[in-house]
Amino acid sequence: MRKIILGLLAAAALSLPAAAAPTKGKAQPPPALSAEEQARLPAVEAYLNDIRSLKSQFIQSSDDGAAMATGTFQLLRPGRMRIDYNENGNYIVADGRFVYFWDAEVKEQQNAPIGSTLADFLLRDNIRLSGDVTVTRMGQDDGVLEVTLVQTKEPGQGSLTLVFEEKPFGLRKWRVLDAQDRTTEVALQNPQFGVSLDKDQFYFRESGRRRERD
């Protein structure tokens, strides 16, 4: 079950695996960005900080084409997120401290501290593209900007690539590359920014039971 939650969180909740695959030798430092790329980072940072709430349908796919899922993604910063899958009744919810995964088939939940996942990056009150995360690449092509980042202290554990549409500028998808070189992409469909969301839904609860509180 632990393997299931880590895989799903990596796909949809922007998490990196808890343990990296064995690597040979020391991880290489990320390449430096150009001066022009560095100059763009503050605008990207400011855009991300302006996203206080978001609701969107999504399509999730893997690089081998073997897995595809759809559902609803909701974000309420700081600290809250919810992902509901259409196909199986599974969901992921972040309540400000922990990220919970509910497996509807076996009726079990697993959880992990938000700080142990890259979901923490987008859920922070103040998002910074520096410090404990490092931007390793900025790519621009055909009206799309891609920003790839890693954990500064453990760059070999995987990466998160945020994909923005340039005109008008907006987040449209993300890709997670895990430590085993598997890529999962989540594409937003008709995202709504700045919407009013019910805070009560950002708590874990089993079907038919009251929400878990401190």
MONOR-V111021 format. One record per residue. N is the residue number from 1. PHI is phi in whole degrees, 0 to 359 (* if undefined). PSI is psi in whole degrees, 0 to 359 (999 if undefined). D_CENTER is the distance of its C-alpha to the mean C-alpha in Angstrom with 2 decimals. Layout:
N;PHI;PSI;D_CENTER + N;PHI;PSI;D_CENTER
This chain:
1;*;322;20.23 + 2;302;320;18.32 + 3;295;324;17.48 + 4;297;311;16.31 + 5;295;321;13.78 + 6;296;321;12.35 + 7;294;316;12.21 + 8;290;321;10.63 + 9;295;323;7.91 + 10;298;323;7.35 + 11;285;311;7.56 + 12;249;331;5.92 + 13;258;14;4.13 + 14;66;26;2.32 + 15;274;154;5.95 + 16;256;150;8.97 + 17;302;150;12.25 + 18;292;331;14.65 + 19;227;133;17.37 + 20;280;156;17.65 + 21;291;153;20.18 + 22;303;137;23.55 + 23;238;154;24.01 + 24;265;117;27.36 + 25;79;186;28.25 + 26;277;140;26.33 + 27;297;139;23.07 + 28;284;143;23.98 + 29;296;147;22.97 + 30;293;150;20.64 + 31;293;148;22.74 + 32;284;144;23.64 + 33;281;154;22.68 + 34;287;166;25.68 + 35;299;322;27.11 + 36;294;319;26.16 + 37;293;317;22.49 + 38;301;324;22.55 + 39;292;337;24.21 + 40;277;340;21.36 + 41;301;318;18.71 + 42;301;324;20.11 + 43;291;320;19.84 + 44;295;316;16.18 + 45;302;313;15.64 + 46;297;319;17.92 + 47;300;313;16.23 + 48;297;322;12.82 + 49;291;336;14.99 + 50;284;343;16.85 + 51;279;99;14.06 + 52;265;334;15.10 + 53;211;152;14.41 + 54;204;137;13.00 + 55;223;133;13.93 + 56;201;148;13.66 + 57;285;156;14.59 + 58;216;158;12.49 + 59;238;123;13.61 + 60;251;131;11.83 + 61;219;158;13.90 + 62;252;163;14.60 + 63;292;337;16.60 + 64;271;358;19.73 + 65;75;4;19.73 + 66;278;337;20.46 + 67;234;130;17.61 + 68;216;140;16.64 + 69;214;159;15.51 + 70;229;163;15.34 + 71;173;200;14.61 + 72;238;132;13.64 + 73;247;132;10.47 + 74;227;140;11.48 + 75;225;135;10.42 + 76;222;103;13.25 + 77;273;145;13.18 + 78;271;146;13.99 + 79;91;347;12.40 + 80;245;141;12.09 + 81;203;149;9.81 + 82;214;135;11.19 + 83;231;118;10.65 + 84;248;126;14.14 + 85;269;135;15.21 + 86;288;325;18.49 + 87;283;327;20.05 + 88;226;0;20.39 + 89;82;1;19.78 + 90;290;151;16.85 + 91;209;159;14.31 + 92;235;134;11.55 + 93;220;137;12.17 + 94;246;129;11.54 + 95;253;9;14.89 + 96;110;339;14.62 + 97;234;317;15.52 + 98;234;156;14.20 + 99;252;125;11.59 + 100;250;142;13.95 + 101;241;126;14.11 + 102;255;118;17.26 + 103;265;104;19.02 + 104;292;331;21.51 + 105;293;315;23.74 + 106;259;358;24.74 + 107;55;53;24.07 + 108;226;151;22.31 + 109;239;148;19.36 + 110;231;157;17.57 + 111;214;164;15.55 + 112;211;146;14.13 + 113;301;139;14.16 + 114;304;322;11.09 + 115;296;345;12.36 + 116;271;2;12.18 + 117;235;158;8.43 + 118;283;355;6.13 + 119;302;328;4.64 + 120;305;327;8.13 + 121;300;311;7.86 + 122;279;347;6.98 + 123;264;355;9.10 + 124;293;155;12.01 + 125;291;325;15.25 + 126;233;109;15.81 + 127;273;130;13.23 + 128;232;135;14.99 + 129;267;48;14.55 + 130;197;182;16.93 + 131;79;244;17.99 + 132;280;357;15.72 + 133;237;149;13.51 + 134;232;128;15.49 + 135;281;120;15.23 + 136;259;341;16.93 + 137;202;143;17.36 + 138;230;122;17.80 + 139;238;139;19.07 + 140;229;125;20.87 + 141;199;129;22.54 + 142;52;49;23.99 + 143;77;15;22.38 + 144;234;136;18.81 + 145;245;130;17.17 + 146;244;132;14.56 + 147;236;118;13.21 + 148;253;133;12.23 + 149;226;158;11.57 + 150;225;167;12.17 + 151;289;128;13.15 + 152;301;317;16.63 + 153;280;337;18.51 + 154;224;65;17.07 + 155;295;339;16.23 + 156;281;356;17.33 + 157;276;352;14.60 + 158;138;179;12.27 + 159;216;159;10.43 + 160;239;126;7.52 + 161;247;120;9.32 + 162;267;132;8.99 + 163;246;122;11.85 + 164;244;139;14.20 + 165;280;137;17.43 + 166;280;319;20.22 + 167;228;107;22.77 + 168;285;155;21.85 + 169;293;129;18.92 + 170;190;147;15.67 + 171;289;130;12.02 + 172;236;336;12.36 + 173;195;171;9.73 + 174;216;157;7.26 + 175;232;138;8.33 + 176;246;124;7.75 + 177;254;118;11.24 + 178;270;181;12.21 + 179;293;343;15.44 + 180;262;16;17.48 + 181;64;29;16.73 + 182;261;134;15.09 + 183;249;134;12.77 + 184;235;134;10.61 + 185;243;138;10.00 + 186;239;115;8.78 + 187;255;127;11.37 + 188;279;139;11.97 + 189;243;115;15.61 + 190;53;56;17.67 + 191;295;144;15.11 + 192;243;121;16.97 + 193;257;149;16.39 + 194;71;25;18.38 + 195;273;158;19.24 + 196;277;125;20.79 + 197;236;143;18.91 + 198;285;116;20.66 + 199;297;336;19.49 + 200;295;337;21.22 + 201;279;353;18.68 + 202;264;41;16.02 + 203;229;145;18.04 + 204;286;134;18.31 + 205;210;140;21.54 + 206;284;156;23.23 + 207;302;125;25.02 + 208;86;3;28.25 + 209;238;156;27.56 + 210;288;159;26.95 + 211;293;153;23.71 + 212;277;132;23.28 + 213;236;174;23.97 + 214;294;999;24.87
